């Protein structure tokens, strides 16, 4: 499936570009139509319900891993039995999510009445019910999405996701123009999600001919799966503590307007992370297969370094660009009242750079079933970070909450994990950092020069901002190409550019 992997990665970046572009256009329209308070309310509800996604318990990743493993070993009957087992498990998870969601629903006033009006509480309860239903249905049907990924049918999955990304905001804009607000948004999101999941179901049944066998629980195998999934689950808890609970804490201490500012920063943080995870997201089946056939550590380490360099090419450009133009962009995008989001983003972006260019390491840990150390250490650090966020949020608002998150990222995802990758997993971390440091010299020097030049430039319109970004890009890319990229990377990106130009030429000739 090399073509599926390559096409999946390309489609992921196409989807990523469209998602980012649409989000950048759609969000200011959304904040304008909803207002800062209701946008903050919507972000808060999404964050609260989003926290329940940890109830996946890592079974989604486990299904991908074990499907790839059993397919490599050609154990078809065991595959069918495993699919049936996972479907039952996900139905049970959906039931648990429903119960917890209803408990939150019936205690909404007790949790959030301090900083909310009665009307905000009413809207919150309606959105909670809708999002809880959406989540439960997602859990039940998620087995089909995991199977599609495990079978490396990335093209179908990415195309469906691409369609949803385009249609969802388009339909929402129409409804918002007619005066509908946050509750309608949640209804439409639920409809689109249901349709997407039904498409996954259809593809599995009709194209992949997936069959489930029920009633044959292999409890020894289930125990193995649970042990593997448990560490994925702990990792998910850490992620939610880092990126979701902050909005909940700010909702309790600071109110919906501060949540709205933090929500904008979180949205940009998610965009930032997605530029990196696009590559690693399609590599789990491949890495699992490498581990299953006992590829040597050097081959895995080379993949880690090679992928890390590719991710750094993208992430360094994004980070440098945002550092230089992020404040002006946010103020033009959603207004000066959200300018604090720039500082919050920087507190996220800089420490995130390291784990993002190393996120194939997580895929390697999953494939090797060695998530235990990472998850335990991260949960401890995330919990400590969460405890620090309570007083810091109370006294310093969103900046305090972001600072506690950043501190946890530095300690856990940079210092501790790099030591673990080197000492326990056998990855060539020293070699990795030698490569990254050599690549970093050019972007650092370019950014310093660009920052000095910005003293002589006033950016107070989108036109000014676009011109400045274009000039920065014209300066950045050629220097980075010659100073930081190796032959493999030049051939890869050059080949992609050649293909794009060839396609455009063919279209023009027609």
RODO-2510 file (C-alpha; in nm, 4 decimals, decimal comma):
residues 510
     n   res          X          Y          Z
     1     x     0,0000     0,0000     0,0000
     2     x     0,2806     0,2532    -0,0604
     3     x     0,0577     0,4535    -0,2960
     4     x    -0,2214     0,4627    -0,0364
     5     x     0,0257     0,5894     0,2268
     6     x     0,1696     0,8539    -0,0049
     7     x    -0,1737     0,9568    -0,1316
     8     x    -0,3056     0,9551     0,2251
     9     x    -0,0266     1,1867     0,3401
    10     x    -0,0844     1,4216     0,0429
    11     x    -0,4619     1,4238     0,0964
    12     x    -0,4042     1,4853     0,4655
    13     x    -0,2083     1,7989     0,3852
    14     x    -0,4702     1,9072     0,1306
    15     x    -0,7352     1,8539     0,3976
    16     x    -0,5180     2,0314     0,6499
    17     x    -0,4723     2,3301     0,4211
    18     x    -0,8442     2,3543     0,3470
    19     x    -0,9371     2,3028     0,7109
    20     x    -0,6977     2,5777     0,8182
    21     x    -0,8044     2,8145     0,5401
    22     x    -1,1750     2,7579     0,6043
    23     x    -1,1215     2,7872     0,9786
    24     x    -0,9381     3,1153     0,9357
    25     x    -1,2205     3,2530     0,7230
    26     x    -1,5026     3,0970     0,9211
    27     x    -1,3946     3,1731     1,2800
    28     x    -1,4137     3,5564     1,2630
    29     x    -1,7557     3,5247     1,1003
    30     x    -1,8566     3,2867     1,3781
    31     x    -1,7324     3,5122     1,6594
    32     x    -1,9082     3,8090     1,4968
    33     x    -2,2430     3,6301     1,4653
    34     x    -2,2310     3,4584     1,8043
    35     x    -2,0552     3,7261     2,0078
    36     x    -1,7638     3,6647     2,2421
    37     x    -1,9778     3,5304     2,5284
    38     x    -2,1737     3,2722     2,3245
    39     x    -1,8616     3,1677     2,1329
    40     x    -1,6957     3,1099     2,4691
    41     x    -1,9991     2,9093     2,5820
    42     x    -1,9805     2,6924     2,2699
    43     x    -1,6050     2,6370     2,3242
    44     x    -1,6654     2,5447     2,6881
    45     x    -1,9318     2,2832     2,6072
    46     x    -1,7158     2,1353     2,3314
    47     x    -1,4276     2,1141     2,5769
    48     x    -1,6365     1,9478     2,8494
    49     x    -1,7832     1,6825     2,6188
    50     x    -1,4489     1,6462     2,4391
    51     x    -1,2979     1,5378     2,7699
    52     x    -1,5173     1,2265     2,7530
    53     x    -1,3329     1,1073     2,4409
    54     x    -1,0760     0,9588     2,6772
    55     x    -1,3332     0,6845     2,7330
    56     x    -1,2026     0,5371     2,4076
    57     x    -0,9493     0,3848     2,6506
    58     x    -0,7012     0,3519     2,3640
    59     x    -0,9064     0,0761     2,1988
    60     x    -0,9127     0,2631     1,8666
    61     x    -0,5333     0,2535     1,8428
    62     x    -0,5322    -0,1045     1,9686
    63     x    -0,7718    -0,2093     1,6919
    64     x    -0,5446    -0,0502     1,4286
    65     x    -0,2330    -0,2123     1,5728
    66     x    -0,3743    -0,5631     1,6126
    67     x    -0,5517    -0,5542     1,2765
    68     x    -0,2233    -0,4656     1,1033
    69     x    -0,0497    -0,7367     1,3062
    70     x    -0,3031    -1,0120     1,2292
    71     x    -0,3202    -0,9161     0,8612
    72     x     0,0598    -0,9403     0,8374
    73     x     0,0282    -1,2918     0,9869
    74     x    -0,2755    -1,3736     0,7592
    75     x    -0,4983    -1,4813     1,0513
    76     x    -0,8348    -1,3986     0,8891
    77     x    -1,0643    -1,5864     1,1296
    78     x    -0,9065    -1,4241     1,4329
    79     x    -0,9538    -1,0871     1,2608
    80     x    -1,3309    -1,1416     1,2371
    81     x    -1,3505    -1,2504     1,5997
    82     x    -1,1482    -0,9478     1,7067
    83     x    -1,3759    -0,7101     1,5120
    84     x    -1,6797    -0,8537     1,6885
    85     x    -1,5089    -0,8200     2,0261
    86     x    -1,4168    -0,4565     1,9650
    87     x    -1,7685    -0,3695     1,8456
    88     x    -1,9142    -0,4989     2,1738
    89     x    -1,6490    -0,3076     2,3686
    90     x    -1,7271     0,0196     2,1909
    91     x    -2,1010    -0,0258     2,2551
    92     x    -2,0181    -0,0611     2,6254
    93     x    -1,8025     0,2522     2,6130
    94     x    -2,0884     0,4449     2,4499
    95     x    -2,3156     0,3446     2,7378
    96     x    -2,0602     0,4638     2,9963
    97     x    -2,0181     0,7951     2,8078
    98     x    -2,3963     0,8411     2,8082
    99     x    -2,4185     0,7888     3,1850
   100     x    -2,1313     1,0283     3,2624
   101     x    -2,2656     1,2851     3,0165
   102     x    -2,6087     1,2771     3,1812
   103     x    -2,4497     1,3229     3,5240
   104     x    -2,2731     1,6375     3,3945
   105     x    -2,6013     1,7522     3,2339
   106     x    -2,7999     1,7257     3,5586
   107     x    -2,5269     1,9080     3,7531
   108     x    -2,4677     2,1949     3,5079
   109     x    -2,6037     2,4605     3,7461
   110     x    -2,3913     2,3371     4,0352
   111     x    -2,0731     2,3481     3,8256
   112     x    -2,1070     2,6671     3,6207
   113     x    -2,3756     2,8949     3,7703
   114     x    -2,1152     3,1184     3,9369
   115     x    -2,0138     3,2958     3,6161
   116     x    -2,3118     3,2290     3,3856
   117     x    -2,6594     3,3680     3,3339
   118     x    -2,9706     3,1502     3,3394
   119     x    -2,9990     3,1791     2,9584
   120     x    -2,6368     3,0646     2,9130
   121     x    -2,7022     2,7663     3,1399
   122     x    -3,0140     2,6750     2,9380
   123     x    -2,8229     2,6833     2,6091
   124     x    -2,5365     2,4897     2,7646
   125     x    -2,7671     2,2063     2,8717
   126     x    -2,9197     2,1732     2,5236
   127     x    -2,5754     2,1645     2,3581
   128     x    -2,4558     1,9126     2,6148
   129     x    -2,7352     1,6699     2,5244
   130     x    -2,6659     1,7010     2,1513
   131     x    -2,2900     1,6588     2,1891
   132     x    -2,3332     1,3603     2,4231
   133     x    -2,5501     1,1848     2,1620
   134     x    -2,2900     1,2685     1,8952
   135     x    -2,0127     1,1235     2,1079
   136     x    -2,2010     0,8034     2,1907
   137     x    -2,2819     0,7366     1,8247
   138     x    -1,9178     0,8052     1,7363
   139     x    -1,8015     0,5458     1,9884
   140     x    -2,0363     0,2791     1,8493
   141     x    -1,9308     0,3397     1,4880
   142     x    -1,5607     0,4174     1,5441
   143     x    -1,4688     0,0514     1,4932
   144     x    -1,5270     0,0974     1,1199
   145     x    -1,3001     0,4024     1,0959
   146     x    -1,0192     0,2191     1,2763
   147     x    -1,0544    -0,0770     1,0378
   148     x    -1,0242     0,1509     0,7337
   149     x    -0,7035     0,3019     0,8759
   150     x    -0,5642    -0,0425     0,9619
   151     x    -0,6302    -0,1577     0,6044
   152     x    -0,4413     0,1534     0,4882
   153     x    -0,7338     0,2774     0,2777
   154     x    -0,6395     0,6360     0,3457
   155     x    -0,7749     0,7811     0,0222
   156     x    -1,1393     0,6998     0,1003
   157     x    -1,1119     0,8229     0,4565
   158     x    -0,9410     1,1480     0,3604
   159     x    -1,1827     1,2214     0,0746
   160     x    -1,4849     1,1767     0,3040
   161     x    -1,3224     1,3990     0,5639
   162     x    -1,2422     1,6552     0,2936
   163     x    -1,6067     1,6693     0,1859
   164     x    -1,7195     1,7221     0,5446
   165     x    -1,4633     1,9962     0,6041
   166     x    -1,5942     2,1917     0,3055
   167     x    -1,9686     2,1330     0,3487
   168     x    -1,9950     2,1696     0,7266
   169     x    -1,8921     2,5385     0,7554
   170     x    -2,0638     2,6254     0,4270
   171     x    -2,3995     2,5060     0,5594
   172     x    -2,3347     2,6678     0,8973
   173     x    -2,2642     3,0062     0,7384
   174     x    -2,6031     2,9909     0,5662
   175     x    -2,7823     2,9169     0,8932
   176     x    -2,5860     3,1812     1,0857
   177     x    -2,6817     3,4408     0,8240
   178     x    -3,0471     3,3604     0,8977
   179     x    -2,9978     3,4281     1,2676
   180     x    -2,9413     3,0767     1,4021
   181     x    -2,6806     3,0471     1,6783
   182     x    -2,4668     2,8002     1,8752
   183     x    -2,7337     2,5312     1,9291
   184     x    -2,7964     2,5065     1,5538
   185     x    -2,4206     2,4706     1,4983
   186     x    -2,4131     2,1685     1,7260
   187     x    -2,7149     2,0143     1,5483
   188     x    -2,5461     2,0507     1,2084
   189     x    -2,2162     1,9117     1,3371
   190     x    -2,4022     1,6089     1,4705
   191     x    -2,5739     1,5480     1,1353
   192     x    -2,2473     1,5699     0,9405
   193     x    -2,0713     1,3404     1,1859
   194     x    -2,3467     1,0785     1,1635
   195     x    -2,3340     1,0838     0,7824
   196     x    -1,9536     1,0475     0,7847
   197     x    -1,9664     0,7496     1,0201
   198     x    -2,2361     0,5830     0,8084
   199     x    -2,0089     0,6255     0,5039
   200     x    -1,7318     0,4441     0,6956
   201     x    -1,9782     0,1638     0,7731
   202     x    -2,0801     0,1337     0,4075
   203     x    -1,7184     0,1211     0,2870
   204     x    -1,6237    -0,1514     0,5350
   205     x    -1,9228    -0,3669     0,4441
   206     x    -1,9287    -0,3150     0,0668
   207     x    -1,5661    -0,2507    -0,0331
   208     x    -1,3606    -0,4294     0,2304
   209     x    -1,6163    -0,7057     0,2954
   210     x    -1,5534    -0,6826     0,6691
   211     x    -1,7345    -0,9451     0,8760
   212     x    -1,7813    -0,9631     1,2512
   213     x    -1,7935    -1,2829     1,4529
   214     x    -1,9617    -1,2448     1,7927
   215     x    -1,9627    -1,4608     2,1025
   216     x    -1,6029    -1,5819     2,0781
   217     x    -1,4244    -1,3653     2,3318
   218     x    -1,0634    -1,4752     2,3677
   219     x    -1,0053    -1,3516     2,7234
   220     x    -0,6280    -1,4028     2,7062
   221     x    -0,6183    -1,1905     2,3905
   222     x    -0,8585    -0,9390     2,5491
   223     x    -0,6228    -0,9078     2,8463
   224     x    -0,3312    -0,8372     2,6103
   225     x    -0,5378    -0,5748     2,4251
   226     x    -0,6457    -0,4127     2,7524
   227     x    -0,2875    -0,3888     2,8772
   228     x    -0,1836    -0,2250     2,5504
   229     x    -0,4881     0,0070     2,5468
   230     x    -0,4473     0,1077     2,9091
   231     x    -0,1301     0,3018     2,8348
   232     x    -0,2891     0,4662     2,5321
   233     x    -0,5767     0,5602     2,7621
   234     x    -0,3439     0,7217     3,0134
   235     x    -0,1817     0,9134     2,7290
   236     x    -0,5277     1,0375     2,6241
   237     x    -0,5936     1,1538     2,9801
   238     x    -0,2734     1,3530     2,9668
   239     x    -0,3745     1,5156     2,6392
   240     x    -0,7149     1,6126     2,7758
   241     x    -0,5627     1,7577     3,0908
   242     x    -0,3257     1,9607     2,8759
   243     x    -0,5690     2,0865     2,6123
   244     x    -0,9282     2,0529     2,7350
   245     x    -0,9475     2,0976     3,1086
   246     x    -0,7892     2,4425     3,0878
   247     x    -1,1071     2,5796     2,9327
   248     x    -1,3120     2,4161     3,2056
   249     x    -1,0912     2,5709     3,4766
   250     x    -1,1158     2,9138     3,3150
   251     x    -1,4936     2,8667     3,2812
   252     x    -1,5152     2,8204     3,6590
   253     x    -1,2779     3,1050     3,7590
   254     x    -1,2925     3,3632     3,4788
   255     x    -1,6143     3,3377     3,2775
   256     x    -1,7034     3,2820     2,9115
   257     x    -1,5130     3,5788     2,7590
   258     x    -1,1757     3,4554     2,8881
   259     x    -1,2718     3,1046     2,7724
   260     x    -1,3345     3,2518     2,4263
   261     x    -0,9811     3,4005     2,4124
   262     x    -0,8296     3,0730     2,5316
   263     x    -1,0494     2,8863     2,2829
   264     x    -0,9014     3,0881     1,9934
   265     x    -0,5509     2,9960     2,1122
   266     x    -0,6514     2,6287     2,1402
   267     x    -0,7931     2,6387     1,7860
   268     x    -0,4619     2,7758     1,6536
   269     x    -0,2700     2,5223     1,8639
   270     x    -0,4706     2,2401     1,7054
   271     x    -0,3959     2,3761     1,3583
   272     x    -0,0279     2,3970     1,4512
   273     x    -0,0215     2,0377     1,5758
   274     x    -0,2045     1,9059     1,2723
   275     x     0,0775     2,0171     1,0403
   276     x     0,2962     1,7576     1,2088
   277     x     0,0552     1,4755     1,2910
   278     x    -0,0488     1,4519     0,9254
   279     x     0,2594     1,2442     0,8477
   280     x     0,2721     1,0246     1,1571
   281     x    -0,1011     0,9571     1,1380
   282     x    -0,0573     0,7294     0,8349
   283     x     0,2536     0,5484     0,9640
   284     x     0,1114     0,3296     1,2458
   285     x     0,0277     0,0301     1,0205
   286     x     0,3692     0,0556     0,8495
   287     x     0,5658     0,0794     1,1769
   288     x     0,3573    -0,2042     1,3267
   289     x     0,4427    -0,4229     1,0281
   290     x     0,8143    -0,3337     1,0662
   291     x     0,8005    -0,4396     1,4309
   292     x     0,5960    -0,7548     1,3527
   293     x     0,8600    -0,8808     1,1075
   294     x     1,1344    -0,7740     1,3519
   295     x     1,3019    -0,4983     1,1531
   296     x     1,6234    -0,3877     1,3271
   297     x     1,6349    -0,0821     1,5515
   298     x     1,8503     0,1094     1,3040
   299     x     1,5790     0,0926     1,0371
   300     x     1,3210     0,2230     1,2840
   301     x     1,5617     0,4912     1,4089
   302     x     1,6340     0,6041     1,0521
   303     x     1,2582     0,6384     0,9922
   304     x     1,2342     0,8463     1,3122
   305     x     1,5104     1,0848     1,2015
   306     x     1,3987     1,1064     0,8396
   307     x     1,0382     1,1820     0,9364
   308     x     1,1506     1,4264     1,2057
   309     x     1,3500     1,6247     0,9502
   310     x     1,0507     1,6392     0,7145
   311     x     0,8280     1,7572     0,9973
   312     x     1,0827     2,0197     1,1014
   313     x     1,0830     2,1647     0,7483
   314     x     0,7134     2,2381     0,7827
   315     x     0,6968     2,3226     1,1528
   316     x     0,9925     2,5643     1,1554
   317     x     0,8347     2,7666     0,8755
   318     x     0,4984     2,7791     1,0555
   319     x     0,6573     2,8684     1,3912
   320     x     0,8796     3,1419     1,2499
   321     x     0,5926     3,2891     1,0510
   322     x     0,3543     3,2925     1,3461
   323     x     0,6144     3,4400     1,5825
   324     x     0,6675     3,7301     1,3435
   325     x     0,3101     3,7924     1,2299
   326     x     0,0868     3,6117     1,4784
   327     x    -0,0213     3,9126     1,6839
   328     x    -0,1152     4,1199     1,3780
   329     x    -0,2945     3,8198     1,2303
   330     x    -0,5062     3,7536     1,5430
   331     x    -0,6048     4,1197     1,5779
   332     x    -0,7089     4,1393     1,2131
   333     x    -0,8711     3,7956     1,2237
   334     x    -1,0947     3,8088     1,5328
   335     x    -1,0314     4,1578     1,6750
   336     x    -0,8042     4,3293     1,9259
   337     x    -1,0097     4,1936     2,2172
   338     x    -0,8507     3,8537     2,1415
   339     x    -0,4891     3,9799     2,1198
   340     x    -0,3919     3,7927     2,4387
   341     x    -0,4352     3,4705     2,2418
   342     x    -0,1003     3,5493     2,0704
   343     x     0,0949     3,5208     2,3967
   344     x    -0,0938     3,2030     2,4876
   345     x    -0,0108     3,0523     2,1472
   346     x     0,3607     3,1255     2,1865
   347     x     0,3563     2,9572     2,5279
   348     x     0,2153     2,6510     2,3505
   349     x     0,4016     2,6577     2,0186
   350     x     0,7656     2,6717     2,1282
   351     x     0,7645     2,3752     2,3701
   352     x     0,5313     2,1839     2,1333
   353     x     0,7829     2,2021     1,8487
   354     x     0,9952     1,9208     1,9944
   355     x     0,7252     1,6548     2,0490
   356     x     0,5679     1,7451     1,7144
   357     x     0,8810     1,6744     1,5140
   358     x     0,9280     1,3582     1,7230
   359     x     0,5705     1,2311     1,7180
   360     x     0,6634     0,9264     1,5108
   361     x     0,8244     0,8193     1,8391
   362     x     0,4741     0,7707     1,9821
   363     x     0,3849     0,5548     1,6830
   364     x     0,7002     0,3477     1,7451
   365     x     0,6080     0,3058     2,1124
   366     x     0,2580     0,1926     2,0155
   367     x     0,3930    -0,0565     1,7618
   368     x     0,6430    -0,1943     2,0154
   369     x     0,3775    -0,1943     2,2906
   370     x     0,6001     0,0186     2,5119
   371     x     0,3691     0,3046     2,6077
   372     x     0,3825     0,2385     2,9820
   373     x     0,6672     0,4711     3,0830
   374     x     0,5535     0,7567     2,8602
   375     x     0,1980     0,7391     2,9834
   376     x     0,2766     0,7109     3,3538
   377     x     0,5252     0,9976     3,3471
   378     x     0,2948     1,2141     3,1357
   379     x    -0,0067     1,1554     3,3572
   380     x     0,1924     1,2544     3,6645
   381     x     0,3298     1,5658     3,4947
   382     x    -0,0087     1,6562     3,3458
   383     x    -0,1784     1,6178     3,6825
   384     x     0,0827     1,8393     3,8490
   385     x     0,0428     2,0884     3,5637
   386     x    -0,3343     2,0840     3,6193
   387     x    -0,2905     2,1495     3,9930
   388     x    -0,0650     2,4478     3,9164
   389     x    -0,3215     2,5754     3,6631
   390     x    -0,5862     2,6188     3,9368
   391     x    -0,4111     2,9001     4,1333
   392     x    -0,2408     3,0405     3,8224
   393     x    -0,5735     3,0645     3,6360
   394     x    -0,7413     3,2233     3,9352
   395     x    -0,4733     3,4956     3,9708
   396     x    -0,3394     3,5365     3,6139
   397     x    -0,6269     3,4164     3,3968
   398     x    -0,5552     3,2545     3,0597
   399     x    -0,1814     3,3359     3,0667
   400     x    -0,1409     3,1528     3,3989
   401     x    -0,3289     2,8499     3,2667
   402     x    -0,1128     2,8411     2,9509
   403     x     0,2107     2,8817     3,1516
   404     x     0,1312     2,5750     3,3627
   405     x     0,0678     2,3753     3,0440
   406     x     0,3932     2,4945     2,8856
   407     x     0,5948     2,3955     3,1927
   408     x     0,4539     2,0437     3,1777
   409     x     0,5368     2,0162     2,8078
   410     x     0,9015     2,1130     2,8636
   411     x     0,9543     1,8707     3,1502
   412     x     0,7624     1,5744     3,0111
   413     x     0,7698     1,5844     2,6340
   414     x     1,1147     1,7334     2,5871
   415     x     1,3449     1,6373     2,8727
   416     x     1,2084     1,3069     3,0030
   417     x     1,1014     1,1531     2,6717
   418     x     1,4242     1,2265     2,4875
   419     x     1,6173     1,0463     2,7606
   420     x     1,3758     0,7513     2,7399
   421     x     1,3887     0,7279     2,3587
   422     x     1,7692     0,7119     2,3724
   423     x     1,8203     0,4841     2,6721
   424     x     1,5274     0,2419     2,6486
   425     x     1,3920     0,2376     2,2925
   426     x     1,7272     0,2548     2,1166
   427     x     1,6477     0,5551     1,8980
   428     x     1,9428     0,7653     1,7899
   429     x     1,8410     1,0835     1,9723
   430     x     2,1910     1,2296     1,9603
   431     x     2,1939     1,1846     1,5827
   432     x     1,8424     1,3294     1,5619
   433     x     1,9393     1,6492     1,7418
   434     x     2,2586     1,6891     1,5385
   435     x     2,0387     1,6891     1,2267
   436     x     1,7808     1,9293     1,3720
   437     x     2,0393     2,1761     1,5080
   438     x     2,2068     2,1949     1,1670
   439     x     1,8673     2,2610     1,0086
   440     x     1,7780     2,5269     1,2701
   441     x     2,0579     2,7744     1,1981
   442     x     1,9007     2,9147     0,8799
   443     x     1,5452     2,9704     1,0178
   444     x     1,6797     3,1349     1,3356
   445     x     1,8966     3,3798     1,1403
   446     x     1,6158     3,4537     0,8917
   447     x     1,3692     3,5176     1,1752
   448     x     1,6074     3,7555     1,3549
   449     x     1,6656     3,9498     1,0328
   450     x     1,2919     3,9610     0,9572
   451     x     1,2133     4,0783     1,3101
   452     x     1,4572     4,3662     1,2717
   453     x     1,2970     4,4659     0,9423
   454     x     0,9495     4,4647     1,1013
   455     x     1,0500     4,7728     1,3037
   456     x     1,0208     4,9682     0,9799
   457     x     0,6874     4,8171     0,8713
   458     x     0,3323     4,8953     0,9844
   459     x     0,0795     4,6142     0,9384
   460     x    -0,2785     4,7307     0,9875
   461     x    -0,4665     4,5545     0,7067
   462     x    -0,4929     4,2112     0,5502
   463     x    -0,3185     4,3439     0,2411
   464     x    -0,0195     4,4585     0,4489
   465     x    -0,0109     4,1243     0,6293
   466     x    -0,0234     3,9194     0,3071
   467     x     0,2526     4,1291     0,1486
   468     x     0,4698     4,0874     0,4602
   469     x     0,4140     3,7088     0,4700
   470     x     0,4892     3,6767     0,0971
   471     x     0,8130     3,8723     0,1366
   472     x     0,9100     3,6603     0,4369
   473     x     0,8338     3,3421     0,2403
   474     x     1,0381     3,4611    -0,0593
   475     x     1,3305     3,5227     0,1770
   476     x     1,2829     3,2088     0,3881
   477     x     1,2225     2,9242     0,1421
   478     x     1,5240     2,9617    -0,0923
   479     x     1,7653     3,0061     0,1978
   480     x     1,6177     2,7073     0,3830
   481     x     1,6267     2,4994     0,0617
   482     x     2,0001     2,5504     0,0088
   483     x     2,1150     2,5748     0,3698
   484     x     1,9049     2,3175     0,5558
   485     x     1,7602     2,0493     0,3254
   486     x     1,9418     1,7329     0,2156
   487     x     1,9261     1,5652    -0,1249
   488     x     1,6407     1,3285    -0,0289
   489     x     1,4227     1,6173     0,0926
   490     x     1,4959     1,8312    -0,2124
   491     x     1,4062     1,5421    -0,4419
   492     x     1,0881     1,4701    -0,2442
   493     x     0,9554     1,8260    -0,2382
   494     x     1,0873     1,8982    -0,5863
   495     x     0,9090     1,5880    -0,7166
   496     x     0,5821     1,6934    -0,5534
   497     x     0,6123     2,0410    -0,7056
   498     x     0,6857     1,8923    -1,0474
   499     x     0,3757     1,6695    -1,0257
   500     x     0,1560     1,9644    -0,9258
   501     x     0,2851     2,1742    -1,2171
   502     x     0,2360     1,8803    -1,4549
   503     x    -0,1236     1,8361    -1,3413
   504     x    -0,1929     2,2091    -1,3863
   505     x    -0,0417     2,1961    -1,7359
   506     x    -0,2536     1,8945    -1,8325
   507     x    -0,5690     2,0640    -1,7041
   508     x    -0,4851     2,3800    -1,8998
   509     x    -0,4224     2,1809    -2,2206
   510     x    -0,7612     2,0140    -2,1934
***
